[in-house]
């Protein structure tokens, strides 16, 4: 990616693509790295109720 802003936009678009595949109880993590270092991390966890957090 040319810069952090472009990397963030691409990460968000990727997260949107997994919406239909995520099921209750599932989790998903996306890490954007530069030179081996994490610059962004997006975690998604689907629960059936707030009590499961």
Backbone torsions as a table, in degrees:
resi	resn	phi	psi	omega
1	UNK	NA	147.7	-178.3
2	UNK	-69.2	-28.8	179.7
3	UNK	-160.9	175.4	-177.8
4	UNK	-62.8	-36.0	-179.7
5	UNK	-64.1	-43.9	178.0
6	UNK	-65.1	-39.0	178.1
7	UNK	-64.2	-40.5	178.5
8	UNK	-63.3	-46.6	-179.8
9	UNK	-58.9	-43.9	179.7
10	UNK	-65.1	-39.1	177.6
11	UNK	-62.1	-43.9	179.7
12	UNK	-64.2	-41.3	177.1
13	UNK	-62.3	-39.0	178.5
14	UNK	-64.8	-42.3	178.2
15	UNK	-60.1	-41.1	178.8
16	UNK	-61.5	-32.9	-179.5
17	UNK	-67.4	-22.6	-176.7
18	UNK	-90.2	-3.8	-176.7
19	UNK	-49.9	-46.4	-175.2
20	UNK	-73.8	-17.3	-178.6
21	UNK	-92.9	-14.6	-176.6
22	UNK	-81.6	130.6	179.4
23	UNK	-114.5	159.1	175.6
24	UNK	-53.6	134.8	-178.5
25	UNK	89.0	-7.9	-178.7
26	UNK	-85.9	162.8	175.0
27	UNK	-144.3	157.9	-175.5
28	UNK	-152.7	138.5	179.0
29	UNK	-130.4	136.2	174.3
30	UNK	-122.7	127.4	176.9
31	UNK	-117.3	133.7	173.0
32	UNK	-106.3	124.3	-175.7
33	UNK	-121.7	150.5	171.3
34	UNK	-130.9	123.0	-179.8
35	UNK	52.8	39.2	177.6
36	UNK	82.9	-8.0	-179.4
37	UNK	-100.0	136.0	177.3
38	UNK	-71.9	125.6	174.6
39	UNK	-104.5	-26.9	174.5
40	UNK	-143.1	147.0	173.7
41	UNK	-141.0	129.4	177.1
42	UNK	-118.6	121.8	177.5
43	UNK	-112.0	134.1	176.8
44	UNK	-127.0	130.7	177.6
45	UNK	-133.8	127.3	179.5
46	UNK	-102.3	123.2	178.8
47	UNK	-121.3	162.2	179.7
48	UNK	-89.8	-16.1	175.9
49	UNK	-159.5	161.2	180.0
50	UNK	-64.0	-24.4	-179.9
51	UNK	-66.4	-20.9	-179.3
52	UNK	-80.1	-6.4	-179.6
53	UNK	-73.8	NA	NA
